[in-house]
Amino acid sequence: MLRCGQMMLAQALICRHLGRDWSWEKQKEQPKEYQRILQCFLDRKDCCYSIHQMAQMGVGEGKSIGEWFGPNTVAQVLKKLALFDEWNSLAVYVSMDNTVVIEDIKKMCRVLPLSADTAGDRPLDYLTASNQSDELIFLDPHTTQTFVDTEENGTVNDQTFHCLQSPQRMNILNLDPSVALGFFCKEEKDFDNWCSLVQKEILKENLRMFELVQKHPSHWPPFVPPAKPEVTTTGAEFIDSTEQLEEFDLEEDFEILSV
């Protein structure tokens, strides 16, 4: 589950910096942004989204080191780690009770200092693919890989970061119901487009995976955008001890990850 969370976020960062049309080619020189994305996920304590950071931040969600993480825990961990990621400047929203609140997302994105370094993202028209198949394409994160670190020239050997075997297919009815859905919207217009497509293509179904509402429900606690805790260290050191995790509240009712 930790690796699945890394895969989801890495794809969001690819869209953020390189665009949705970018694709990896073996043994081809890659943009510097690509190398920097890889370094966010290296298995080192000083990398923002390393497995070390995710496991340690999970302690704040009530998960001991080595304990199994569910999709909800991974979503909460990514949301909290993103607060320390100044380069990517992501606003990570995790929905409550399977309900995506448009008002809360726009409020959060306008508070955080988001940047837009690249352009050219196409409309989120891939949602319409649900009408063409009942099947899913999936990747299996359970294959053991050799440890990879930064080379002397600052690059990363990225062979094991990509599919060395062909992806597989499965019937959507065989999917475990404990699932997190991740969506990346670079600009407000992308989010508005996503909301429109969800209402037209997803919410018309009888069995909905989630709801989309305009206003924050009145019976919910007030929405407060997440803020970076006041710590005196940076990088991996910010979660070097579990004492620094006390400033985070546990949020057990969240289900869906939206990036």
Secondary structure as UniProt FT lines:
FT   HELIX           2..17
FT   TURN            20..21
FT   TURN            26..27
FT   HELIX           32..40
FT   TURN            45..46
FT   TURN            48..49
FT   HELIX           51..58
FT   HELIX           59..61
FT   TURN            65..66
FT   HELIX           71..82
FT   TURN            83..84
FT   TURN            86..88
FT   STRAND          93..96
FT   TURN            97..98
FT   STRAND          99..101
FT   HELIX           102..111
FT   HELIX           125..131
FT   STRAND          135..138
FT   TURN            141..142
FT   TURN            152..153
FT   HELIX           159..161
FT   STRAND          168..171
FT   HELIX           172..174
FT   HELIX           188..197
FT   HELIX           198..202
FT   TURN            203..204
FT   STRAND          211..213
FT   TURN            218..219
FT   HELIX           235..239
FT   HELIX           242..247
FT   TURN            252..253
FT   STRAND          254..258
//
